[in-house]
């Protein structure tokens, strides 16, 4: 046997041996490598923990396939790559991409069934080199596990954003959307939330969308304080079985006995989410012949309690130049009423400036007749989550509010040193009882003056959690304003508050993950379209041709001797 042949066989044997060793090591050790700058495909510890919960087959259908606009093609690719990461860590997770418009005979029935599930399509006008066309896209997925089903929203609707901006924001939230859906259908509900009733709080139909969202992740039930009058100790004992109490826009006074129940619930470690209207005023009362209403302070008998915890909600209204839009009739032209859009300064449109996980990466949040919050020094940590703009101020009450205020002219000097008013505050620490060193309204043998480490969130607007009703009296999406068609991030903000209070901080951290997406400048590409084609297609072919010529030339010289 020739020495060269022996050497080739030896090299082949070594190569085969190395490949076998690498394959054996590959079965023993599992490692994924993410070479992206922002580590967008590196799943967070929370997501990995959620993935481990999947013990049976979990099927995910993504309804984005076929011919898609360029932006949604990017969203589709990012979704597929991320799902491959989920599948790599748990083979029980399987997924497929479906084109709901592929079969014309079945597409109508399929789209109708998807619509009934709440998977609403979006209609797009696609502009490709000056040519416009219409496209309908279903940016949704559906996860099925143990006969349970949950929708996966893939497109995050940001108010006022372009399609490209919406897709970028959606890609940032992809890991959260998928992980949250898997968590909802695989995790057994454990945390319990009490929706406090008995003091004129919002009716269920007005918080229906929020209740539906909460129900997907937590156990929940109404809890009335009416029984306090007859059995306060029994009411307190039952309330302590809940992990969080939500008090949404009470309009009637709390008795001292009811306050002691809530106080001792907080002292014992119960979390609270307060949505308080300190001033009686609402938009419905403005739509009358006068176009005016009287805003007056509302006495809920909670001021001393709040003061002890370290904050105060003042009975004033916040007037902000960055108000949300409102459409008002300005006259008639022929038989048609003419409407004009104004800024309604008593409905601040707040964009978070804090980097706290609760509000990071959230869009606009709509308030209605909000009041200012003062924080007091008492050893409790306070974090301002939301605040009005620098061009805002407070209006004392009682005062008349009328629709003609939309035409008022103002200057920056009117808001000098008056803006950035806190509207939502997170408080963390060991709270002191509001009844410390006071006569108790009812005897409680377990009364404690100082509580365990705890946290609460206070929002100075009860309507922030309120959904509007359509003409048939059915609730519309929380944050959706029917008068203008704008969709605000009220629901995401409230859910982040609940997640944080119940220590589900992992999901919040996934939501606030930053992803950097390099995008092409479409205008620049259109202007240099021929050059771009040559660079992306012609240059690689040219390089291969040059390499082939050089290789052929070298080979001829070597073997011609």
N, C-alpha and C positions, 0 to 999 in steps of 0.2 A: 504494500500500500504506500502511495506517495506521501511524503511528509506533509505536503499542503492539504491532502485529503484528511490525514490524521488530525491536523490542526483544526480543520473545519468541523470534524465530528466532535472534537473536544470542546470547541466553542459552543456548538449546538447543545451538547450535554449540559454544560454549565448554565446556558441560557434557560433550558427547560427546568433545571434544578432551582434556579433563582425564581422563576415564575411559579413553581409549585410552592416554594417557601412563602412567597408573597401572598399567594392565594390562601394558604393555611393561616398566615398571620391576619389576613383580611377577615377571615371568619371568626377569629378570636378577639380582634379589636375593632371597634366601630368609631370612626371619626369622619366628620364632615368639614370641609374647608371652604370658608367664605372669603373670596378675594376682593369683594366690593369694598370701597372706601368707607361707606357708612354701615357696613355689616347688616344690610337689609334682609339677608336671608339667614341670619343667625337668630334662631328662635330664643326668646327670653326664657329664663327659668320658670316663670309662671306658665307660659305656653307649654313647655315640656312637661310640667306637672299635670296640666290638663290633658295632654296627649296620652299620658300614662293611664288616665282613667278609662280609656276606651278598651274594654275587655271583649266586646263582641263586634261583629262587622258594622261599620259606620259608613253609609253611602252618602256622597255629596254630588249633587248635580248642579253644574254651572250653566246657566242659560245664555251663554255668550260664545257663539261659534258661527262659522260661516264668514261672509264678507262683512267686515266691520270698518267704521271710520278709523283713521290712523290713531287717534287718541285712545279709543276703546280697544284697538288691537294691542296697544301697550298695556292697558289694564288687564286684558285677557292673558297676555304673556306673563305679567307679574303674578297674576292669580295662579296660573299653572305652575310656575316655578316655586311659589310658596307652598302650594298643596303638595308638590313633590317632596318638599322638606318635611311636611307633616307625615307623609306616607313613609318616608325614610326612617322615621323614629317609631312608627307603629304601623305594621302591615295590615292591621284591621281597618285602617282608613283607606277607602277606595273612592275615586272620583272620576267623573266623566264630563265632557263638555257637550252641550246639546244646542242645536240650532232650532229654535221654536218656529222659524219661518221656512224651514227646509222643504217640507211637504205641504203644498198649497191646499190639498184636500183636508189635511188634519190640522193645519196651522190655526184656523179660526177656533176650533174646539180647544186646542192646547192653550192658546193665548187667553181664551175666556176662563179656563180653569186656573191659569196662573193669576189672572186678575182677581178672581174670587179669593185666592189665598193671600192677597195683598201685594202681589208682585206686579207693580204697575210699570209699564214700559215708558220710555222717553222717546219723543220724536225729535230728530236732529236735522238741521240743515247743514249738509256737508259741502264745504267749499274746497274744491281741488283745482288749483291753477285757474281760478276764475269761473269754473263750472260748478254750479250748485245742484245738489240732489237731496232727496229726502231719505232718511233712514230711521227705522224703529229698532231700538235696542232694549233688551231686558237685562239690566245690570244687577242680576240677582242669582242667588244660589239657594238650594234647599238641602238640608242635612236630615237624614233619617237614621234613627238608632232605637232599637227595641220598640218598634211601632210608634215612636214619638218623632215628631217632625218640627223643624224650626227653620224660618227663613233667614238667609244671610244677605244683608244689603251690601253690595259691592261698590256702589256709587254714593259718596257723601255729598249731599246737596248743600252747597255753600251759597248763601244769598249774595247776588250781585257778581258772582265769579263766572269767568268764561268756562267753556267745556274743558279746556286744557287745565285750567286751575282746579276745577272740580276733580279731574282725573288724578292730578298730582296729590291733592288732599286725600283722595280715596286710596291711593297706593300706600300712603302713610298709615292709613287705618286698616289695611288689609289683614294684618296679623291679628289685630284686635277683633275685627268682625268675625273671622273664622274661629279664633280661639273662644270668643264669647259664645258663639253658637254651639260649639262642641261642649262647652262647659254647661250650658243651659240644659242640654238633653242627656248628659251623662252624670252630672252631679246631683246627688240627693239634696233637696232643699232642707236647710237646717235653721238659718236665721229667720226670726219672726219680726214682722213690722206691724205696729198698731196705727191705724188711721183714727185719730182722736175725733170724737163726735160729742155733741151735747151743748156746744156754745155757738151755734150758728155758723159752723164751718161750711166750706164749699160742698155743694151737693155732689153725689157720686158721678152724675152725668157730666159735670164740669171738670172732673179730674179722671175721667174714664180712661183716656189714653195713657195717663201716667200709671194708673192702677194696672192696666194691661201689661205695661212694660215691667213694672215691679214684680207682677205675678210670675213672669217667666223665670225669675231667679230666686225669689224669696217666698216664704210663707207669709200670708198677709190676712188681716181681718179688721173690721171696724171695732172700735172700742169706745163705748159711751161713758161719759163721766156722770151721767144722771144718777147712777147708783151710789155716788159719794154721799148724798144727803142721808141715806139710810144705813149704809154700811161702808164707811170710808176705809177701814182697815182691810176689809175683804177686797175692795176695789184696788187698793194699792198692791195687795198680794197678787192679784190677777195681772195687773199691769207689769209687774216685775218679771213676768214670764216672757215678755217681749224684749227684743234687743234694741229696737228703735221705735220712737213715737214721732209721727208726723202731725204737726198742728197747722192746718192749712186755712188761713184767713178766717179766724173766729171773729164774730161780730157782736157777741154778747159777753157780758162781764163774767169773769171767773170768780167763784166764791172762794173764801179763804181755805175752806176744806178741800176744794178742787186743786188749789195752788199747792197745798201741802202734799197732796198725792203726787202731783207732777214733780215737786221739789224733791221728795224722798226717792222717787223713781230715778231722778238724775243723780242724787247723792249715792245711790246704790250701784251706779255704773250704767244706767240706761242712757242710750244716745237719743238726742232730740234734733229734729229739723223744724225750725220755726219759720213760718211764712206769715208775717204779720202786717196788716194794714192799720197803721196808727191814725190814719185820716180817712174819713168816710167820703169817698168820691169814686165814681166809675163812669165809663164812657157812655153807657146806656142812658144815664140820667141827663146827658148833654143833648141827646137827640130829641128835642122838644121844640115848640114854637119859639121859645125864647133863645134856644141854643145856649143855655146857661144852667149852672147848678151851683149849690153852695157846698163848699168843702169845709168840713168841720172836724175837730179832734174826736177820736173814738176812745172812750174809756173802757179798757179791758181789765183793769185792776191788776195789771202785770208789771207796772213800772218798778215797784220796790223789789220784786223778784229779779227782774233783769238787771237792776242796778247792783244787786248783790253779786250777780254772776260776772259783772264787769262790762256791761254795755247799756246803752240807752237808745231807744228809738224815739226821736223827737217828733212831735205832732205837727210837722211842716211838710211841704211838698217840694220835690226837687224839680227845678226847671232847667232843661238842658238844650243847648243849641243843636246838639246831635240827637234830635228827637226822631222818632220813627215817622214815616210818611202817613198822611191821612188825606183822603179825597173828599172834597166838599163841593156842593152845588154852587156855582157862581153865576148862574143865569140860564136863560133858554135861548136857543137858536132854532127858530121854527117851532116844531113840536117836540124837539129833543132837548133834554136837560143837559147843560154843559157842566162838566166836573173839572176841577183843577186840583193838583196835588200840592199839599203844603207839608211843612214839618210841624208835628205836634210835639211841643217842647215838654209836655207833661208825661210823655211816653219815651223815656230815654232808650236809645239804641246803644247798648254797652258792648264794647269790645275789650276782652280781658287784657290787662297789661301785666298781671302777675304771672310768674313762671311756676306757680304751684301746680302740682299734678292734677288737681281738680279742674282747673280752667285752662291749662296749657293746650294749645292747638284748637281751641274752640272759636267759633265764629261769633256773629252778633247775637246778643241776648236781649229780648224785649221786656221792658218794664212798663207798668201802667200806674201812674200816680204813686210813685215810690217816695219814701221818707228817708231822711238822713239818719245814719247810725253814728253815735259817739261811742268811742271805746274809753274805758276808765282803767286807771292803774289799780290792780289788786292781785298781782302775781300770776294771773292767767295769761297764757300766750294767745295773742290775737293776730290773725292773718287776714288782711283785707283781700277778699277774692274778687269782688267786682266793685267798681267805683264809677261815678259819672265822669264826664269829660272835664277838661280844664275850663271850658266855657259853660259853666253851670252855676246855679245858686239856689238858695232855699227861699220859699215863699211861706210866710206865716199863715196860720189858719185861726179862726174861720175867715174865709175869703171867697169871693165869687170867681168861678171859673167859667169862661164863655169861649165859644168857638172863634169869636172875632180876634182872639189873642194871636191867631196864626199870622196876622198881618203886622204885628208889632215890629218896629225896627230897633235893633240893638247894636251896640258897638263892643269891642273887646274890653273897653274900660268898665262896662257894666258888670264884668265877671272877674275883675282884678282881685286876686287873692281869695277867691270864693269857690273855685272848682275842686275837682277830684274828691267828691263827697262819697264816703263809703256807703254801699248799698247791700253788700253781702259780706259777712264776716265769719270766719272759723275761729272758735275758741277751744283751747286745749289746756287741761290742767286739772287740779283737784279743787272742785267748786265748794264754796261754803254755803250752807243752807240759808235760804232767805228767812227762815224762822229761828236762826241761831240767836240765843239770848232773848227769845220772845215767848209769850204765852202761845201754846199750840192750839190751833182751832179744834183739833180732836186729839185724844190721847193715843200715842203710838209708842209701844214699849221698845220698838226697834229703831226709834228715831236716832239719826246721826247728824251731827253738826258739820262735819267735814267729810267730803266724799272721796271715793276712789279716783285714780286718774281717769279722766273722761274727756269727751269732746262733744261739741254741739255746733250747729251752723244756724246763723240767723240771717234771714232775708227780709228786707224791709218792703216787701210787696207780696201780698197774698195771691195776686193774679198771675204771678210768674209761672205758677203750676197749673193754671186754668186753661183748658182747651175751649175753643169756640164751638158753637153748634151750627150745623147747616140748616137750610130752610125746612128740613123735615125733622128737626130737633135731634139729629144724630151728631155725636162728637166728631170733630175733625182733628187732624194731627196736632199734637201739642207743639206750639211754636208757629203754627201756620196762621197767618193773618188773612182772613177772607176779603177784607176791604182792599188790600193792596196786592195780594197774591205772594207776599214774601214769606219765606220759611226761616225761622230763627232757631238757634241752638238751645232753646229752653229745656227740651227733653234731655239732651245729652248732659247739660249742666246739672240738672236735678239727679240724674242717674249717677253721675260722678260723685255728687255729694253723698248719696246713699251708699255707694260702694266704699267711699272713704270712711264714713262713719261706722260702717260694719266691717272695717279692716280688710275689705277686698281690694287692697291697694295694688295688687299685682296687675289686675285688669286695667286699672287707671294708668299705670306706668306703661303698659303696652300701647294704650290709646295715645299717650303723649310722646311716643317714639318719633324721633326725627329721621326722615329719609331724604337724601339729596338726589334729585333726579336730573341728570343733564339732558336738556331738550334741544332739538334743532330749532334754529330760527327759520320759520317757514318762509317769511318774506325774502330773506337772504337766499334760501334755496331756490325759490321761484326765479329770482333775478339771475342766478348763476346755474340754471338748471342743466344746460348742456355741459358746462364745466364739471358740475357735480357728477353727472352721469359718467363722464370720461374718467374722473378720479376714482369713482367707486367700482366701475366695470372695466374700463379700458386699461387703466394702469396695472391692475393685477394680471391681465392677459399679456400686456406688454412685458412685464417682469418675467413671466413664465417663458415667453418667446425668447427673450434675451438669454435667460438661464439655459434654455434648450440649445440655442446656437453655441454658447460657450462650452456646454457639456459635450456637444457633438464634435466641436473643433478639438477640444482636449483629448477626447477619446480617439479621434482619427490620428492625431500626432503620436499618441502613446502606442497604438497597435500597428501603425504603418511601418515601424522600424523592424 
